Amino acid sequence: MVTANTGGNNITLLLGNGSGGLTPSFSTGAGANPIDVVAGDLDRDGVLDLVVAKSTGQDLELLRGTGTSFVTQTGVRRPLDAHPAGARRLPTATDGPTSWS
């Protein structure tokens, strides 16, 4: 589970503990004013990554999954023409059995 914390300039994550519950929450930086988060295995390494939309920027920020945490991928930002209102991941033809919409 992940929440975007606009006032805190971070996101809060609760990961599965493998027994049907959640681990204690932890926060990580996500750029200025995050408003929405999308998860997906964007680099096809078998680990979920996060894309963060920010209300005051004109870009999306990638947080690469490590398996135990997420790290900001320096220099990996996608410029946009306007301020995003949210983020969505659409399935592609190359998505495997773990695809979602």
N, C-alpha and C positions, 0 to 999 in steps of 0.2 A: 504494500500500500504506500502511496506517495502523495504528499500535499505540497502545493506551491505556497510559500509564505511571502507575499508581496512586501510587507513591512519589514521583514527580517532579511530580505535579499538572499534567501536560501530555500531549500526544499527539505522536508522531513520524510524519512523513510522508515517503514516497519517491514522487516523481511520475515519470510516464513522460517519457522524453527525446525521443520521436518516432522513435527508431531501434531500438526493441525493448528498450531498457535503462531503467535508472532513474537519476534525478538523485541527487546527494548528499542525505542525509537532513537534515531540519530539524525543529525542535520548536516548538510554539506552545502557549500556555496554554489549559487546558481546564477550569478550575475544580478544586475539591478532589476528589482520589481518583477520577479517571476509570476506569471498568472496561470500557466497551464503546463502540464508535463505529459509526455507520451513515452511509453516503453516499447522496445522492440529490439531484436538482435540485428542491429543495423550493419555491423561489420561481419556478420555470419561466422562468429567465433564460438557460438553456443552459449554466450552470456548476454543477458539483457543490457541494453544501453538506454539512456534517457535523452530526450530532446526537450528543451525548455523554451517556451515562448515567454518573452518579457514585454510588459506593457509600455515601457519607456524606451525600448530600443527598436531598431529596425532590423533585427536579426534573430536567428534561432541559435541556441547554444547546445552543444553536444557534451554529455557526460558519459564517458565510456565505462561500461561495467567491467569490474575485475573479477567478479565471482563473490567477493566479500564486501565490496564498496563501489563507489563511483568516483571517477576523477575527471576534472574538466580537461577536455581535449584542446590544448592551447592551439590557437590559430584555426580551429575548425568552427567557423561561424558562417551561416548562410545569410547574406544580406537580403532584405526585403524592400519592396517599394513603400510600404506603409507599416504602421505599428500593428503587430499581430493581436488578434482577439482570442486566439487559442491555437492549439496544435492537434493534428490528427494524423494517424498513420494508416495508409491504405494498403491492402494486400496487393502484391504483384504476382505476375505469372511465375516468378522464380521462387516464391515462398514455398517452403516445404510443409510437412504435416503440422508444424507448430504455428502456422499462420493464423492470424486473428484479424478482426475488423472492428 
